[in-house]
């Protein structure tokens, strides 16, 4: 007997709020949910609740009717959460989709005591079991699929969406002008993200430099490399630029999220650590070659584009943490140091050849 909840009539879900405050990668992974909601309820008013710094990600999304930011403390009078609660209460939402499932999102879900609060299950127990034992008791879904699973019983059709981030023509043209000014001529550009929030998730910077050296030796086949990262990662971009000033464009910490997305869309492939920019590349359609170390693709945060690939080595100590850490518990850092530049180079060349077909 089918025990799935009945489909919510459009008249009963005319105003929907989706909550995911942070971080960059997690927010991008909710984009498939937004598209799915609008397919099932095309006439609904859909509001997205995020931290203010991520609001620009939805500026050009035709499926988002309203963005309700959680402002920083220096942007509002009084408490930022109290300010958001007041605006959220005025929105009079009759369906709340909580894709964060933390204390603040739960408080918002209680504001109107809506008939339905749909809350995402994080799968934390299964992931922690994998860290502690190294044993995966079953298939762990991609996080974007788990987000979709939250609303699937209420959707009119079975849908599976790869997250897609909207970049308008003006942003893409501007990015193209920036890239052509530095790298004139023909040939693909390679993007890379050498940073990550946690040290143990960063492939050694020297290996990125070795990889760039191999790409530069191709005598014009590759136009250049564009380095991306936030304001805390400018040292990584500076290091790589100083090694190859005629072949590297350093864009770390120098533009907003919309500009970053448009520049990544102008790259033929993207080499990245396990970080939010990896998901951004997938969302703008740029093939990703992701380097995984202390974390595991089985956690569900792997890139899921049709041409995306993951490089990782099967070690008994992996995964050692859910999110990475300040240092390797064994002091060897073998999971990422074992990945050699020529291995990444070979996989990258094969990815470019497949993308050109």
C-alpha positions in Angstrom: 0.0 0.0 0.0 1.4 3.4 -1.0 1.8 5.5 2.2 3.3 8.5 0.4 1.7 11.9 1.4 -0.9 13.1 -1.1 0.1 15.7 -3.6 -0.4 19.2 -2.2 -2.9 21.1 -4.4 -1.6 24.4 -5.8 -4.3 26.2 -3.9 -2.9 24.8 -0.7 0.7 25.8 -1.5 0.5 29.2 -3.1 3.4 30.6 -1.1 6.4 28.4 -0.5 9.6 29.3 1.4 12.8 27.3 0.9 15.5 27.7 3.6 19.2 27.1 3.1 21.3 29.7 4.8 24.8 28.5 3.7 27.3 27.5 2.5 28.1 28.1 -1.2 28.2 24.4 -2.3 25.1 23.5 -0.3 23.1 26.4 -1.7 24.1 25.5 -5.2 23.0 21.9 -4.6 19.4 23.2 -3.8 19.0 24.6 -7.3 17.5 21.4 -8.6 14.8 21.6 -5.9 13.9 25.1 -7.0 13.4 24.0 -10.6 11.4 20.9 -9.5 9.1 23.0 -7.3 8.3 25.3 -10.1 7.6 22.4 -12.4 5.1 21.0 -9.9 3.6 24.3 -8.8 4.2 26.8 -11.7 1.9 29.4 -10.2 3.3 29.4 -6.7 5.2 32.2 -5.1 8.7 30.8 -4.2 10.9 32.6 -1.7 14.4 31.6 -0.9 15.9 32.3 2.5 19.8 32.5 2.5 22.6 34.5 4.1 22.9 37.9 2.5 26.3 37.1 0.8 24.6 34.4 -1.2 21.5 36.2 -2.4 23.1 37.2 -5.7 23.1 33.6 -6.7 19.4 33.9 -7.3 19.3 37.3 -9.0 18.8 35.8 -12.5 16.9 32.6 -11.6 13.5 32.8 -13.3 12.1 30.2 -10.9 12.7 32.4 -7.8 10.1 35.0 -7.0 11.7 36.5 -3.9 15.0 36.3 -2.0 14.8 36.9 1.7 18.3 37.4 3.1 19.6 36.9 6.6 21.5 40.1 6.9 24.8 40.6 8.8 24.7 42.3 12.1 26.2 45.5 10.6 23.4 45.7 8.0 20.3 45.9 10.4 19.3 47.5 13.6 19.2 45.0 16.4 19.4 41.3 16.0 19.6 39.9 12.4 17.6 36.8 13.2 14.8 38.9 14.8 14.8 41.0 11.7 14.4 37.9 9.5 11.7 36.5 11.7 9.6 39.7 11.3 10.0 39.6 7.5 9.3 35.9 7.4 6.2 36.2 9.5 4.9 38.9 7.1 5.4 36.6 4.2 2.6 34.3 5.5 4.0 31.2 3.9 1.8 28.1 3.9 4.5 25.6 3.0 8.1 25.7 4.4 10.9 23.6 2.9 13.7 23.4 5.4 16.8 22.2 3.7 19.2 23.3 6.4 17.6 21.6 9.5 19.5 23.7 12.1 18.2 25.7 15.0 17.6 28.9 13.1 15.7 27.2 10.2 13.6 25.2 12.7 12.7 28.5 14.5 11.5 29.9 11.1 9.5 26.8 10.5 7.5 27.4 13.7 6.6 31.0 13.0 3.2 30.4 11.4 2.8 26.8 12.5 2.2 25.9 8.9 0.2 22.8 8.1 3.3 21.4 6.4 7.0 21.8 7.2 9.1 19.6 5.0 12.5 19.0 6.5 15.6 17.5 4.9 17.2 14.5 6.5 21.0 15.0 6.6 22.0 11.4 6.8 24.5 12.3 9.6 24.3 8.9 11.3 25.2 7.0 8.2 28.1 9.4 7.3 29.5 9.3 10.9 29.3 5.5 10.8 31.4 5.5 7.6 34.0 7.8 9.3 34.2 5.7 12.4 34.2 2.2 10.8 35.1 2.7 7.1 32.1 0.6 6.3 29.3 2.0 4.1 26.0 0.2 5.1 24.3 1.2 1.9 24.3 3.6 -1.0 24.6 7.2 0.2 22.7 9.5 -2.2 24.2 12.7 -3.6 23.2 15.6 -1.4 21.3 17.2 -4.4 19.3 14.0 -4.7 18.6 13.9 -1.0 17.3 17.4 -1.2 15.0 16.3 -4.1 13.9 13.3 -2.1 12.6 15.6 0.5 9.9 16.9 -1.8 9.5 14.0 -4.2 6.3 12.7 -2.6 4.6 16.1 -3.2 5.7 16.5 -6.8 3.5 15.8 -9.8 6.2 14.0 -11.8 9.4 12.0 -11.1 12.2 14.4 -11.6 16.0 14.4 -11.3 17.7 17.7 -11.7 21.4 18.4 -11.9 21.8 21.9 -10.3 22.0 24.7 -12.8 23.1 28.2 -12.0 21.8 31.0 -14.3 24.3 33.3 -15.8 22.8 35.9 -18.2 24.4 36.9 -21.5 25.7 40.2 -20.2 27.7 38.5 -17.4 29.1 35.8 -19.8 30.0 38.5 -22.4 31.8 40.5 -19.8 33.7 37.5 -18.5 34.6 36.6 -22.1 36.1 40.1 -22.6 38.2 39.7 -19.4 39.5 36.3 -20.5 40.3 37.4 -24.1 42.1 40.4 -22.9 44.6 38.3 -20.9 44.6 35.2 -23.1 44.1 36.2 -26.8 43.9 33.5 -29.5 42.3 30.1 -29.6 42.4 27.1 -27.3 40.7 26.1 -24.1 41.2 27.7 -20.7 41.5 25.7 -17.5 40.0 26.9 -14.2 41.3 25.7 -10.8 40.4 26.1 -7.2 43.5 25.4 -5.1 41.8 26.4 -1.8 39.4 24.9 0.7 38.1 25.9 4.1 40.1 23.1 5.8 43.8 22.4 5.3 43.5 18.7 4.8 41.1 19.1 1.8 43.8 21.0 -0.2 45.8 19.2 -2.8 49.4 20.6 -2.2 49.9 23.9 -3.9 53.2 22.7 -5.4 51.3 20.0 -7.2 49.0 22.6 -8.7 52.1 24.4 -9.9 53.5 21.2 -11.4 50.2 20.7 -13.2 50.2 24.2 -14.6 53.8 23.7 -15.8 52.7 20.5 -17.7 49.8 22.4 -19.3 52.1 25.3 -20.2 54.4 22.9 -22.0 51.8 22.0 -24.6 53.0 24.8 -26.9 49.8 26.7 -27.3 47.2 23.9 -27.1 46.1 25.3 -23.7 45.6 29.1 -23.6 46.1 29.5 -19.9 44.9 28.8 -16.4 42.5 30.9 -14.3 42.8 30.6 -10.5 39.7 31.1 -8.3 39.2 31.5 -4.6 37.8 33.8 -1.9 39.6 36.6 -0.2 41.3 34.2 2.3 42.9 32.3 -0.6 44.6 35.2 -2.4 48.0 33.8 -1.4 47.3 30.7 -3.4 46.6 32.6 -6.6 49.5 34.9 -6.1 51.9 32.0 -5.7 50.7 30.3 -8.9 50.8 33.6 -10.8 54.3 34.4 -9.7 55.4 31.0 -10.9 53.8 31.4 -14.4 52.9 35.1 -14.9 52.5 34.6 -18.7 50.1 31.7 -18.3 48.1 32.3 -15.1 45.3 34.7 -14.4 44.8 35.2 -10.7 41.1 35.9 -9.8 41.2 34.9 -6.2 39.2 37.4 -4.0 38.7 39.8 -6.8 35.1 39.5 -7.9 31.6 38.6 -6.7 29.8 35.2 -7.0 28.0 36.2 -10.3 31.3 37.2 -11.9 33.0 34.1 -10.6 30.3 31.9 -12.1 30.5 33.6 -15.5 34.3 33.3 -15.6 34.1 29.6 -14.7 31.6 29.1 -17.4 34.2 30.4 -19.8 36.6 27.6 -18.9 36.7 24.3 -20.8 37.4 22.3 -17.6 37.8 22.9 -13.8 40.3 21.2 -11.5 39.2 21.6 -7.9 39.5 20.5 -4.3 36.4 19.4 -2.5 34.9 22.8 -2.1 32.0 25.1 -3.0 33.5 26.3 -6.3 33.6 22.7 -7.5 29.8 22.6 -7.3 29.6 26.0 -8.9 31.5 24.7 -11.9 29.1 21.8 -12.3 26.1 24.2 -12.0 27.4 26.4 -14.9 28.1 23.3 -17.1 31.9 23.3 -16.9 33.3 19.7 -16.6 35.0 19.1 -13.2 38.0 17.1 -12.2 37.7 16.9 -8.4 40.5 15.9 -6.0 39.2 14.1 -2.8 41.3 13.3 0.2 40.0 13.1 3.9 36.4 13.2 2.7 34.7 10.7 0.5 32.4 10.9 -2.5 30.2 8.5 -0.5 29.2 11.4 1.7 27.2 12.6 -1.2 29.0 15.9 -2.0 30.7 14.7 -5.2 30.2 16.7 -8.4 27.4 15.1 -10.4 27.6 16.6 -13.9 27.6 14.1 -16.8 31.3 14.6 -17.5 32.5 15.3 -14.0 35.2 13.0 -12.5 36.7 12.4 -9.0 40.3 11.4 -8.4 40.9 9.7 -5.1 43.0 6.9 -3.7 41.5 4.0 -1.7 43.2 4.1 1.7 42.2 2.4 4.9 42.2 5.7 6.8 39.7 7.3 4.5 37.4 9.0 5.2 38.8 10.4 8.4 36.3 13.3 8.9 33.0 14.7 7.7 34.4 18.1 6.6 38.2 17.9 6.7 40.4 19.3 9.5 43.5 21.3 10.4 45.9 18.4 10.2 46.0 14.8 9.1 45.3 12.5 12.1 48.2 10.2 11.0 50.5 13.0 10.1 51.1 11.6 6.6 48.6 13.5 4.5 48.9 10.5 2.1 45.3 10.7 0.8 46.1 13.9 -1.3 49.9 13.8 -1.4 49.6 10.4 -3.3 47.8 12.2 -6.2 50.6 13.2 -8.6 50.5 16.1 -11.1 51.0 13.8 -14.1 48.0 11.7 -13.0 45.8 14.8 -12.9 47.3 16.0 -16.2 46.4 12.7 -17.9 42.9 12.7 -16.6 42.4 16.3 -17.6 43.6 15.7 -21.1 41.2 12.8 -21.5 38.4 15.0 -20.1 39.1 17.7 -22.6 39.2 15.3 -25.5 35.8 13.8 -24.5 34.4 17.3 -24.0 35.4 18.2 -27.6 33.5 15.3 -29.1 
